[in-house]
Amino acid sequence: MVDQSTYELSGRWYHGITRYQWLVLAIASLGWVFDVFEGQIFVASMNEAMPSLVPVGTPKADLPFYNNITFGAFLLGGALGGVAFGMLSDRIGRTRTMVWTIVMYSAFTCLSAASQTWWHMAVFRFLVAMGVGGEWAVASAMVAEVFPKRARAWSLAIFHASSVLGTYLAIAAGAFIVADERLGWKWGFVLGALPALLVIWVRLSLREPENWRHARDAARQGGKPMGRVADLFDAGLVRHTLVGVGLAAVGLATFWGVHIYGKDLMRRAVEARYLAELPRDADDDTRQALLKQNFKSIKRGEMFGLLLVTTGGGLGLLTFGPLSERWGRRGTFLFFHLGGLVSAIVLFQTISGVGPLVCVLPIFGFLTLGMHAGYAIYFPELFPTRLRGTGGGFCFNFGRVIAAPILFIGGWMQSSLKMSLGNAASILSLLFLLGAAILIAAPETRGRELPE
């Protein structure tokens, strides 16, 4: 048997990792890839879907309001699903719960194609999010429990960074399906049924982590119960719970209120190139006709912007793991919060034109998304095994409840106050400062074993 201390000193985190551990990481990551696809397919198609779902005659300026209601429904659904499925995973096991979450988000994404009005879409997004929120809580707990301490931050950073592939799939669907007028946005949602096939592999390949089985056996023999939300607020855990919820709320509010709108700046820059061909006195009908004529190119420009933001974001997610091993969890969170604030203000207040956006969007994505890998690394380290799924699910997804009204405010600023997208996103980016302040109360967990 190889001495584990050798690996600790060598710095090669991946040495000695078993085939089964890699399998767990691969399956958890694929679940998260499709999880993110189900969330991002609306982002990739909302500029086409929502105009066809709102009442006829709705002003274009009011569309952000309906989009943000739908985002808010998604956040609330994720909150409910994350807590419910997190508790379930602590009680009946990680593997069985993961199956239910994948089935749920696959089925309701597909059914979203049947939406006839905006509130149908909002309801379906709520139900999709229940599965999405649950899958993250279960998969992150399972990876944390299966991998050794020396590899935990790296493996969980890889797990969370796999989300980029889900966004790439949504980008491809947006560029080649949504942008094709013969197919349209509904077929993008129909693709959401495919991840359900992953369920077969999950059931055949995964077994419950040893940590969870020991905690279950202890609970059966009269020990502390599994998966009880009230226990998250015991004296020894309440600070961990509040810190986790606060960090997640900031991250999710800035993701849906700031990060995703980087792509819209690229869309507007491409539109501006086409509109520049018209005489200055061209009427609005002429302008709209030109934009409609060049819809496919404009849509693909938007998806290129999303590609740039996502690629930078993926690098940020991968970087969080090694940085947190060097700087600690708190120091790395602080770096990304302050970097996210600066990059957002620079992007939305000073950058315009396709060329500059190509340079800045990846940096913006890196700094505004990288902290999200920290949730997968940090939250499982805050809670004992009997509460790990419950705690991680509660923190990550109750943060959605707090973030949801912030998005309503963002939509209201644009529709009622007639505030520009850039100014609304810049104001919401100030939430990064709140995230930095929360770190004052955050415990440092680098180098510690998972609490039992």
Secondary structure in CASP SS format (residue, H / E / C, confidence):
PFRMAT SS
TARGET T0000
AUTHOR 0000-0000-0000
METHOD secondary structure of the structure
MODEL  1
M C 1.00
V C 1.00
D C 1.00
Q H 1.00
S H 1.00
T H 1.00
Y H 1.00
E H 1.00
L H 1.00
S H 1.00
G C 1.00
R C 1.00
W C 1.00
Y C 1.00
H C 1.00
G C 1.00
I C 1.00
T C 1.00
R H 1.00
Y H 1.00
Q H 1.00
W H 1.00
L H 1.00
V H 1.00
L H 1.00
A H 1.00
I H 1.00
A H 1.00
S H 1.00
L H 1.00
G H 1.00
W H 1.00
V H 1.00
F H 1.00
D H 1.00
V H 1.00
F H 1.00
E H 1.00
G H 1.00
Q H 1.00
I H 1.00
F H 1.00
V H 1.00
A H 1.00
S H 1.00
M H 1.00
N H 1.00
E H 1.00
A H 1.00
M H 1.00
P H 1.00
S H 1.00
L H 1.00
V C 1.00
P C 1.00
V C 1.00
G C 1.00
T C 1.00
P C 1.00
K H 1.00
A H 1.00
D H 1.00
L H 1.00
P H 1.00
F H 1.00
Y H 1.00
N H 1.00
N H 1.00
I H 1.00
T H 1.00
F H 1.00
G H 1.00
A H 1.00
F H 1.00
L H 1.00
L H 1.00
G H 1.00
G H 1.00
A H 1.00
L H 1.00
G H 1.00
G H 1.00
V H 1.00
A H 1.00
F H 1.00
G H 1.00
M H 1.00
L H 1.00
S H 1.00
D H 1.00
R H 1.00
I H 1.00
G C 1.00
R H 1.00
T H 1.00
R H 1.00
T H 1.00
M H 1.00
V H 1.00
W H 1.00
T H 1.00
I H 1.00
V H 1.00
M H 1.00
Y H 1.00
S H 1.00
A H 1.00
F H 1.00
T H 1.00
C H 1.00
L H 1.00
S H 1.00
A H 1.00
A H 1.00
S C 1.00
Q C 1.00
T C 1.00
W H 1.00
W H 1.00
H H 1.00
M H 1.00
A H 1.00
V H 1.00
F H 1.00
R H 1.00
F H 1.00
L H 1.00
V H 1.00
A H 1.00
M H 1.00
G H 1.00
V H 1.00
G H 1.00
G H 1.00
E H 1.00
W H 1.00
A H 1.00
V H 1.00
A H 1.00
S H 1.00
A H 1.00
M H 1.00
V H 1.00
A H 1.00
E H 1.00
V H 1.00
F C 1.00
P C 1.00
K H 1.00
R H 1.00
A H 1.00
R H 1.00
A H 1.00
W H 1.00
S H 1.00
L H 1.00
A H 1.00
I H 1.00
F H 1.00
H H 1.00
A H 1.00
S C 1.00
S H 1.00
V H 1.00
L H 1.00
G H 1.00
T H 1.00
Y H 1.00
L H 1.00
A H 1.00
I H 1.00
A H 1.00
A H 1.00
G H 1.00
A H 1.00
F H 1.00
I H 1.00
V H 1.00
A C 1.00
D C 1.00
E C 1.00
R C 1.00
L C 1.00
G C 1.00
W H 1.00
K H 1.00
W H 1.00
G H 1.00
F H 1.00
V H 1.00
L H 1.00
G H 1.00
A H 1.00
L H 1.00
P H 1.00
A H 1.00
L H 1.00
L H 1.00
V H 1.00
I H 1.00
W H 1.00
V H 1.00
R H 1.00
L H 1.00
S H 1.00
L C 1.00
R C 1.00
E C 1.00
P C 1.00
E H 1.00
N H 1.00
W H 1.00
R H 1.00
H H 1.00
A H 1.00
R H 1.00
D H 1.00
A H 1.00
A H 1.00
R H 1.00
Q C 1.00
G C 1.00
G C 1.00
K C 1.00
P C 1.00
M C 1.00
G C 1.00
R C 1.00
V H 1.00
A H 1.00
D H 1.00
L H 1.00
F H 1.00
D C 1.00
A C 1.00
G C 1.00
L C 1.00
V H 1.00
R H 1.00
H H 1.00
T H 1.00
L H 1.00
V H 1.00
G H 1.00
V H 1.00
G H 1.00
L H 1.00
A H 1.00
A H 1.00
V H 1.00
G H 1.00
L H 1.00
A H 1.00
T H 1.00
F H 1.00
W H 1.00
G H 1.00
V C 1.00
H H 1.00
I H 1.00
Y H 1.00
G H 1.00
K H 1.00
D H 1.00
L H 1.00
M H 1.00
R H 1.00
R H 1.00
A H 1.00
V H 1.00
E H 1.00
A H 1.00
R H 1.00
Y H 1.00
L H 1.00
A C 1.00
E C 1.00
L C 1.00
P C 1.00
R C 1.00
D C 1.00
A C 1.00
D C 1.00
D H 1.00
D H 1.00
T H 1.00
R H 1.00
Q H 1.00
A H 1.00
L H 1.00
L H 1.00
K H 1.00
Q H 1.00
N C 1.00
F H 1.00
K H 1.00
S H 1.00
I H 1.00
K H 1.00
R H 1.00
G H 1.00
E H 1.00
M H 1.00
F H 1.00
G H 1.00
L H 1.00
L H 1.00
L H 1.00
V H 1.00
T H 1.00
T H 1.00
G H 1.00
G H 1.00
G H 1.00
L H 1.00
G H 1.00
L H 1.00
L H 1.00
T H 1.00
F H 1.00
G H 1.00
P H 1.00
L H 1.00
S H 1.00
E H 1.00
R H 1.00
W H 1.00
G H 1.00
R H 1.00
R H 1.00
G H 1.00
T H 1.00
F H 1.00
L H 1.00
F H 1.00
F H 1.00
H H 1.00
L H 1.00
G H 1.00
G H 1.00
L H 1.00
V H 1.00
S H 1.00
A H 1.00
I H 1.00
V H 1.00
L H 1.00
F H 1.00
Q H 1.00
T H 1.00
I C 1.00
S C 1.00
G C 1.00
V H 1.00
G H 1.00
P H 1.00
L H 1.00
V H 1.00
C H 1.00
V H 1.00
L H 1.00
P H 1.00
I H 1.00
F H 1.00
G H 1.00
F H 1.00
L H 1.00
T H 1.00
L H 1.00
G C 1.00
M H 1.00
H H 1.00
A H 1.00
G H 1.00
Y H 1.00
A H 1.00
I H 1.00
Y H 1.00
F H 1.00
P H 1.00
E H 1.00
L H 1.00
F C 1.00
P C 1.00
T H 1.00
R H 1.00
L H 1.00
R H 1.00
G H 1.00
T H 1.00
G H 1.00
G H 1.00
G H 1.00
F H 1.00
C H 1.00
F H 1.00
N H 1.00
F H 1.00
G H 1.00
R H 1.00
V H 1.00
I H 1.00
A H 1.00
A H 1.00
P H 1.00
I H 1.00
L H 1.00
F H 1.00
I H 1.00
G H 1.00
G H 1.00
W H 1.00
M H 1.00
Q H 1.00
S H 1.00
S C 1.00
L C 1.00
K C 1.00
M C 1.00
S C 1.00
L H 1.00
G H 1.00
N H 1.00
A H 1.00
A H 1.00
S H 1.00
I H 1.00
L H 1.00
S C 1.00
L C 1.00
L H 1.00
F H 1.00
L H 1.00
L H 1.00
G H 1.00
A H 1.00
A H 1.00
I H 1.00
L H 1.00
I H 1.00
A H 1.00
A C 1.00
P C 1.00
E C 1.00
T C 1.00
R C 1.00
G C 1.00
R C 1.00
E C 1.00
L C 1.00
P C 1.00
E C 1.00
END
